[in-house]
Amino acid sequence: MKKLVLAVVTAAAVLAAALIPSGAPVEAAQPGFASAVSAIKQLSWQTNASVNALAVSGNTVFAGGLFTRIRQPGKPAGQGEAVRTYIAAFNRTTGAPTSFAPKLNGAVWSIATSPDGNWVVIGGDFTTVNGLPRKRIAMFSVVTGRIVSAWDPAVSYRVKALAINQYNQVFLGGSFGRVDGQVRNRLAALRLIQGDLLAWNPNADNDVYAIDVSDDGNKVFVGGPFAKLRGIDHYSLAMLNTTTGAAYSMPAAAAIPKPTATCTTRVKDIDTLGNKVFVSNGGDGSGCYDGVLAADVTTGKLLWKNNCLGATEAIKAIGDWVYKGSHAHNCSSSGAFGDGTGTHYLLVESAVNGQIGPWFPNTDAGGTTKVGPLAMASGGNDLWVGGDFGKVNNTVQQGLTRFTNVPGGALPLMPKAPTLSSTVTNQVTVKFTDGYDLDNILLTYNVFRGSTLIRTYKYYTYYWRQRATTTFVDTGVKKGQTVSYHVEVHDGRNIRKGPAASVTVR
């Protein structure tokens, strides 16, 4: 699927993308948050089961999955519901549903919108749409919401992945073996308007989970548990010609380890943006490769590789950031959190070097897959996330959520009252602990004596780290005075003032 992308990235945002936990990271001068979107979830409707696929066209977001109902924000299951059988559409600005409500008889696993914004194609397990025969793929008008009645390719089994380029080619991948009665093992292409089968036939020997096309429409990137294309070794990731289906050399594919007796890793999602293609991976077995890699779209060479543990199910690139939905539990190899800090279902990585960036909302995991986020999409200034979760940021929000670049961002943790002591004449020892912010890591701590600012500290803080204590001696006091101190923390926009503590100077 080709998508709208963040058109303008400030110079500060480019610096922020180089953020690395082990050094002195630099954050963007954003409106209260440091990456492309805030960690604050915005209002959106929910679903009663998993969202497997998302795509954006203009101001409309299409969601597909295992759900049969959608419901209002904040409502528990069974309340404020509307019928939507496996597919729904939502207003990007408000998060509210549109009237788009086709009736399907089976799950949706993939969605793609055409670059011109006119068409949306869905794929999955269904065999009828609005009572019409539709063998696992169907097309609708974005403007009218109506199914295209004459567009009826027949696919023999699940369509798991879809992408459309500007040359009106629809690329599909999945578990199928035939399209319109002709042999097409797990990869095929159709003409967008006519719906007829093209000669494109890479012939994968196992399932295809992910497809995306380069921004110029001339290359197709495919991923999954396959080992060969056209009988030639191409384990899990390949870069293909859009006309012939032949595979180009892609050195970055070698970064995905070949299967062993104890570990199998395969590609879960692919997203292209500009001259880069981002690839997410998930492994079965302890310590298997679960991270994200970036490659050059032209040469296929590896640019970077992140080795966080916990399968990465979905990714979306926005500007200089790559957002990921995963069940990451150990990113110590990237200088971030280690085991024992919980599961981090939502993270962002720098598109420049793959290091963990300043964005830490979270979901839980439930449903049938129990892995949390499964799909992501963006219109350029927002991020929609779908999956099998039931909560977002510890509040009820099932199946679907969204984040935006509305100014403000998350508030820093409220500072505690400082600890004070006076054991030396005309001196007060002041101690305070740092905090954290879910969409910033660079925080400014201002310490006040009464209304007078006496100290300023800037710290890079991460919420999973043990809180640090700062101690200093204030000599600007006199014996017998009773003085109060408080700490204020600033994230670039939001200020939180902590409670005061008092002490009598010795």
FENNORHU-V353726 format. One record per residue. N is the residue number from 1. SS is DSSP state (@ for helix, = for strand, . for the rest). PSI is psi in whole degrees, -180 to 180 (* if undefined). D_FIRST is the distance of its C-alpha to the first C-alpha in Angstrom with 1 decimal. Layout:
N|SS|PSI|D_FIRST + N|SS|PSI|D_FIRST
//
This chain:
1|.|129|0.0 + 2|.|147|3.8 + 3|.|158|6.2 + 4|.|143|10.0 + 5|.|165|12.0 + 6|.|114|15.7 + 7|.|-33|17.4 + 8|.|122|20.8 + 9|.|122|21.9 + 10|.|160|25.7 + 11|@|-35|27.9 + 12|@|-36|28.8 + 13|@|-34|25.2 + 14|@|-42|25.0 + 15|@|-39|28.3 + 16|@|-32|27.0 + 17|.|-17|24.2 + 18|.|10|27.0 + 19|.|130|28.5 + 20|.|127|30.3 + 21|.|-31|32.4 + 22|.|-14|35.2 + 23|.|-144|36.0 + 24|.|89|36.3 + 25|.|152|32.7 + 26|.|131|31.9 + 27|.|155|30.0 + 28|.|152|28.5 + 29|.|68|30.5 + 30|.|170|28.1 + 31|.|65|29.5 + 32|.|0|30.8 + 33|.|162|28.0 + 34|.|-13|27.0 + 35|.|-161|23.2 + 36|.|-28|20.4 + 37|.|158|21.0 + 38|.|162|24.2 + 39|.|-2|25.0 + 40|.|122|26.3 + 41|=|139|24.4 + 42|=|163|24.2 + 43|.|133|25.0 + 44|.|155|22.6 + 45|.|166|23.3 + 46|=|176|23.3 + 47|=|164|22.8 + 48|.|3|25.5 + 49|.|-176|23.6 + 50|.|142|20.5 + 51|=|120|17.0 + 52|=|-21|14.7 + 53|=|145|11.2 + 54|=|147|9.9 + 55|=|151|7.4 + 56|=|139|8.9 + 57|=|110|10.0 + 58|.|-123|13.2 + 59|.|19|15.7 + 60|=|135|14.3 + 61|=|126|12.7 + 62|=|134|12.1 + 63|=|135|13.5 + 64|=|156|14.4 + 65|=|-142|16.9 + 66|.|0|20.6 + 67|.|155|22.0 + 68|.|-4|24.3 + 69|=|150|25.4 + 70|=|157|24.2 + 71|=|163|26.9 + 72|.|155|27.9 + 73|.|139|27.7 + 74|.|-10|30.6 + 75|.|142|31.8 + 76|.|166|32.7 + 77|.|136|31.6 + 78|.|-7|33.1 + 79|.|142|33.6 + 80|.|39|31.9 + 81|=|157|29.5 + 82|=|148|27.7 + 83|=|128|26.5 + 84|.|112|22.8 + 85|=|93|22.4 + 86|.|-8|19.3 + 87|=|141|17.0 + 88|=|164|17.5 + 89|=|148|16.3 + 90|=|151|17.7 + 91|=|126|18.7 + 92|.|-30|17.1 + 93|.|-38|20.6 + 94|.|-20|22.8 + 95|.|2|21.0 + 96|.|153|22.8 + 97|=|153|21.5 + 98|.|-177|21.1 + 99|.|-3|22.9 + 100|.|115|19.9 + 101|.|60|21.4 + 102|.|155|20.9 + 103|=|113|23.2 + 104|=|157|21.8 + 105|.|15|24.1 + 106|.|169|21.9 + 107|.|153|19.2 + 108|=|132|15.5 + 109|=|-12|13.6 + 110|=|148|9.9 + 111|=|140|7.8 + 112|=|143|4.8 + 113|=|147|5.9 + 114|.|149|7.2 + 115|.|-29|7.9 + 116|.|-3|11.4 + 117|.|6|11.0 + 118|.|-25|13.0 + 119|=|149|11.3 + 120|=|130|9.8 + 121|=|135|9.8 + 122|=|149|11.2 + 123|=|157|12.7 + 124|=|-137|15.6 + 125|.|-8|19.4 + 126|.|155|20.5 + 127|.|-8|22.6 + 128|=|148|23.4 + 129|=|121|21.8 + 130|.|35|24.4 + 131|.|-6|26.9 + 132|=|144|25.2 + 133|=|125|24.5 + 134|.|106|20.9 + 135|.|81|20.6 + 136|.|8|17.7 + 137|=|143|15.0 + 138|=|158|15.2 + 139|=|143|13.9 + 140|=|155|15.0 + 141|=|129|15.8 + 142|.|-37|14.4 + 143|.|-47|17.8 + 144|.|-21|20.1 + 145|.|3|18.4 + 146|.|146|20.0 + 147|=|144|19.0 + 148|.|105|19.0 + 149|.|-32|22.2 + 150|.|-2|22.3 + 151|.|101|18.9 + 152|.|55|19.9 + 153|.|151|18.9 + 154|.|120|20.6 + 155|=|136|19.3 + 156|.|-20|22.1 + 157|.|-172|20.7 + 158|.|136|18.0 + 159|=|108|14.3 + 160|=|-24|13.0 + 161|=|144|9.5 + 162|=|147|6.8 + 163|=|148|4.2 + 164|=|132|5.3 + 165|.|176|7.3 + 166|.|-4|10.1 + 167|.|18|12.6 + 168|.|40|11.6 + 169|=|132|10.9 + 170|=|117|9.2 + 171|=|132|9.4 + 172|=|145|10.7 + 173|=|160|12.7 + 174|=|-137|15.4 + 175|.|6|19.1 + 176|.|164|19.9 + 177|.|-15|22.4 + 178|=|148|22.4 + 179|=|125|20.3 + 180|.|38|22.6 + 181|.|-6|25.5 + 182|=|148|24.6 + 183|=|122|24.2 + 184|.|97|20.7 + 185|.|96|21.0 + 186|.|-7|17.8 + 187|=|138|15.5 + 188|=|170|15.1 + 189|=|145|13.5 + 190|=|158|14.2 + 191|=|135|14.7 + 192|.|-52|12.7 + 193|.|-44|15.9 + 194|.|-31|18.4 + 195|.|7|16.8 + 196|.|155|19.0 + 197|=|136|18.6 + 198|.|168|18.3 + 199|.|-13|20.5 + 200|.|122|17.8 + 201|.|79|19.3 + 202|.|-18|19.0 + 203|.|72|21.1 + 204|=|145|20.4 + 205|.|-1|23.5 + 206|.|179|21.9 + 207|.|155|19.0 + 208|.|126|15.4 + 209|.|-27|13.8 + 210|=|143|10.6 + 211|=|139|8.2 + 212|=|158|6.0 + 213|=|150|7.0 + 214|.|159|9.5 + 215|.|-28|9.8 + 216|.|-2|12.3 + 217|.|8|10.4 + 218|.|-4|13.3 + 219|=|147|12.6 + 220|=|130|10.7 + 221|=|129|11.3 + 222|=|147|12.4 + 223|=|158|14.5 + 224|.|-166|16.9 + 225|.|12|20.7 + 226|.|158|21.2 + 227|.|-24|24.0 + 228|=|147|24.0 + 229|=|125|22.0 + 230|.|35|24.3 + 231|.|2|27.1 + 232|=|141|26.5 + 233|=|121|26.1 + 234|.|81|22.6 + 235|.|116|22.7 + 236|.|-20|19.5 + 237|=|135|17.4 + 238|=|154|16.9 + 239|=|121|15.6 + 240|=|151|15.7 + 241|=|134|16.5 + 242|.|-16|14.2 + 243|.|-50|17.4 + 244|.|-23|19.8 + 245|.|2|17.9 + 246|.|149|20.4 + 247|=|133|19.8 + 248|=|165|20.5 + 249|.|133|22.7 + 250|.|87|20.9 + 251|@|-30|23.7 + 252|@|-24|21.6 + 253|@|-25|21.2 + 254|@|-15|24.9 + 255|@|-14|24.5 + 256|.|115|23.4 + 257|.|142|26.9 + 258|.|152|27.8 + 259|.|147|29.0 + 260|.|-179|32.6 + 261|.|-22|34.9 + 262|.|-3|34.1 + 263|.|127|30.5 + 264|=|121|27.2 + 265|=|140|24.0 + 266|=|160|20.5 + 267|=|135|16.9 + 268|=|-34|15.3 + 269|=|156|11.9 + 270|=|138|10.1 + 271|=|129|8.7 + 272|=|147|9.3 + 273|=|117|11.1 + 274|.|-127|13.7 + 275|.|16|15.9 + 276|=|149|15.0 + 277|=|132|13.0 + 278|=|137|13.8 + 279|=|126|14.6 + 280|=|151|16.1 + 281|=|154|18.9 + 282|=|138|21.4 + 283|=|153|24.9 + 284|=|118|27.6 + 285|.|152|31.0 + 286|.|128|32.7 + 287|.|9|31.5 + 288|.|155|28.5 + 289|.|121|25.7 + 290|.|6|23.3 + 291|.|-162|21.9 + 292|=|141|19.1 + 293|=|158|19.2 + 294|=|140|18.0 + 295|=|157|18.2 + 296|=|129|18.5 + 297|.|-33|15.7 + 298|.|-48|18.6 + 299|.|-19|21.2 + 300|.|9|19.5 + 301|.|147|22.3 + 302|=|131|22.4 + 303|=|-42|22.5 + 304|=|166|23.3 + 305|=|124|23.3 + 306|.|136|24.0 + 307|.|26|26.2 + 308|.|144|26.2 + 309|=|138|27.2 + 310|.|109|25.5 + 311|.|135|22.3 + 312|=|110|19.0 + 313|=|-29|16.7 + 314|=|146|13.8 + 315|=|156|13.0 + 316|=|125|11.5 + 317|=|130|12.7 + 318|=|115|14.4 + 319|.|-125|16.8 + 320|.|27|19.1 + 321|=|146|18.4 + 322|=|111|16.3 + 323|=|142|16.6 + 324|=|139|17.2 + 325|=|120|18.1 + 326|=|179|20.7 + 327|=|54|24.3 + 328|=|132|25.7 + 329|.|-7|29.4 + 330|=|106|30.6 + 331|.|28|29.3 + 332|@|-25|32.8 + 333|@|-18|31.7 + 334|@|15|29.8 + 335|.|15|32.8 + 336|.|-148|31.5 + 337|.|154|32.6 + 338|.|-177|34.2 + 339|.|147|34.9 + 340|.|-5|36.7 + 341|.|7|34.8 + 342|.|-176|32.7 + 343|.|129|29.0 + 344|=|90|26.6 + 345|=|-23|23.5 + 346|=|129|21.8 + 347|=|167|22.1 + 348|=|146|20.8 + 349|=|150|21.3 + 350|=|131|22.0 + 351|.|-13|19.3 + 352|.|-42|22.5 + 353|.|0|24.3 + 354|.|2|22.7 + 355|.|152|25.6 + 356|=|132|25.6 + 357|.|-174|25.3 + 358|.|71|26.9 + 359|.|113|24.9 + 360|.|50|26.4 + 361|.|179|25.6 + 362|.|159|25.7 + 363|=|-177|25.2 + 364|.|-164|27.1 + 365|.|144|26.1 + 366|.|-144|27.1 + 367|.|-148|26.2 + 368|.|-29|25.9 + 369|.|-32|24.0 + 370|.|40|25.8 + 371|.|-5|23.4 + 372|.|-132|22.2 + 373|=|140|18.7 + 374|=|-15|16.0 + 375|=|149|12.7 + 376|=|150|11.6 + 377|=|158|9.7 + 378|.|147|11.1 + 379|.|7|12.0 + 380|.|-35|13.8 + 381|.|20|17.1 + 382|=|170|16.5 + 383|=|119|15.2 + 384|=|137|14.7 + 385|=|130|15.8 + 386|=|157|16.3 + 387|=|-155|18.6 + 388|.|18|22.1 + 389|.|160|24.0 + 390|.|-14|26.8 + 391|=|149|27.6 + 392|=|127|26.0 + 393|.|40|28.5 + 394|.|15|31.2 + 395|=|155|30.9 + 396|=|124|29.8 + 397|.|99|26.1 + 398|.|131|24.7 + 399|.|-30|21.2 + 400|=|138|19.3 + 401|=|170|20.0 + 402|=|151|18.9 + 403|=|148|20.2 + 404|=|179|20.6 + 405|.|25|22.4 + 406|.|130|25.4 + 407|.|150|28.4 + 408|.|-64|30.7 + 409|.|-178|29.0 + 410|.|150|30.8 + 411|.|144|34.6 + 412|.|158|36.3 + 413|.|135|38.5 + 414|.|127|41.9 + 415|.|148|44.5 + 416|.|162|47.5 + 417|.|137|51.0 + 418|.|157|52.3 + 419|=|129|55.1 + 420|=|148|58.3 + 421|=|151|61.6 + 422|.|100|64.6 + 423|.|-9|67.0 + 424|.|138|68.0 + 425|.|133|69.9 + 426|.|30|67.9 + 427|.|147|64.5 + 428|=|129|61.7 + 429|=|127|59.2 + 430|=|130|55.7 + 431|=|137|53.0 + 432|=|156|49.5 + 433|=|150|46.4 + 434|.|176|42.8 + 435|.|-148|39.9 + 436|.|170|36.1 + 437|=|138|33.2 + 438|.|-7|29.9 + 439|.|26|27.9 + 440|=|151|30.4 + 441|.|-24|32.5 + 442|=|113|34.9 + 443|=|144|37.5 + 444|=|128|40.8 + 445|=|118|43.9 + 446|=|126|46.8 + 447|=|128|50.1 + 448|=|139|52.7 + 449|=|110|56.4 + 450|.|-120|57.0 + 451|.|8|55.2 + 452|=|125|55.5 + 453|=|122|52.6 + 454|=|-20|54.0 + 455|=|147|51.2 + 456|=|131|47.5 + 457|=|142|45.3 + 458|=|126|41.6 + 459|=|144|40.0 + 460|=|113|36.6 + 461|.|142|36.4 + 462|.|139|34.1 + 463|.|-23|34.7 + 464|.|-11|35.0 + 465|.|154|37.9 + 466|.|138|41.5 + 467|.|137|42.6 + 468|.|149|44.7 + 469|=|133|48.1 + 470|=|134|49.4 + 471|=|134|53.1 + 472|=|165|55.2 + 473|=|126|58.7 + 474|=|117|59.5 + 475|.|7|62.8 + 476|.|33|62.8 + 477|.|165|64.8 + 478|.|152|68.5 + 479|.|135|70.6 + 480|.|-16|71.0 + 481|.|145|67.8 + 482|=|117|65.5 + 483|=|150|62.0 + 484|=|152|58.5 + 485|=|147|55.2 + 486|=|163|51.6 + 487|=|136|48.1 + 488|=|137|45.3 + 489|=|140|41.7 + 490|=|132|39.3 + 491|.|12|35.5 + 492|.|-20|35.2 + 493|.|-45|35.3 + 494|.|138|36.7 + 495|=|133|40.2 + 496|=|128|41.8 + 497|=|122|45.6 + 498|.|169|47.2 + 499|.|156|50.6 + 500|.|157|53.7 + 501|=|151|56.4 + 502|=|156|60.0 + 503|=|149|62.7 + 504|=|127|66.3 + 505|.|132|66.9 + 506|.|*|69.6
//
